[in-house]
Amino acid sequence: MKKIFLICPVRNISKHTENRLREYVNKLESQGHMVYWPFRDTDQNDRTGLRIMRDNRQAIWEAPEVHIWLDANSEGSRTDLGMYFAFLMFTKKKLVVANRGDIFSTPDKSFNNFILSLAGENLDPESEKASK
């Protein structure tokens, strides 16, 4: 059993995305994992968002594994990802891209490439050639 924090959109998500996230969380929990899903587990009643960020920061710190449902329009996800990235200075935390089938690498630097690299994917074609 793992403790997993799920970085994901919360505000203004479509029902379709909410349903896909719910299915993803249910699948992990049915496998015995404890999932912290901010949509469900963080009190979203916060005028400034500061308490939300503190709650999420604590949950990210406590989770040895972080999953991200990448949505370029999610402002809160970027903040949570920044906290994850900062914590890498102190501890190893595995990153899993939850909606990997929706995320594509690009030929030049991009947010997608950054996320995929954090998740351990080698996107450097020169490294691919050197290892052959």
Secondary structure as GFF3:
##gff-version 3
##sequence-region A 1 132
A	DSSP	beta_strand	3	7	.	.	.	ID=ss1
A	DSSP	alpha_helix	15	30	.	.	.	ID=ss2
A	DSSP	beta_strand	34	36	.	.	.	ID=ss3
A	DSSP	alpha_helix	38	41	.	.	.	ID=ss4
A	DSSP	alpha_helix	50	62	.	.	.	ID=ss5
A	DSSP	beta_strand	65	68	.	.	.	ID=ss6
A	DSSP	alpha_helix	75	87	.	.	.	ID=ss7
A	DSSP	beta_strand	94	97	.	.	.	ID=ss8
A	DSSP	three_ten_helix	100	102	.	.	.	ID=ss9
A	DSSP	alpha_helix	111	118	.	.	.	ID=ss10
A	DSSP	alpha_helix	125	130	.	.	.	ID=ss11
###
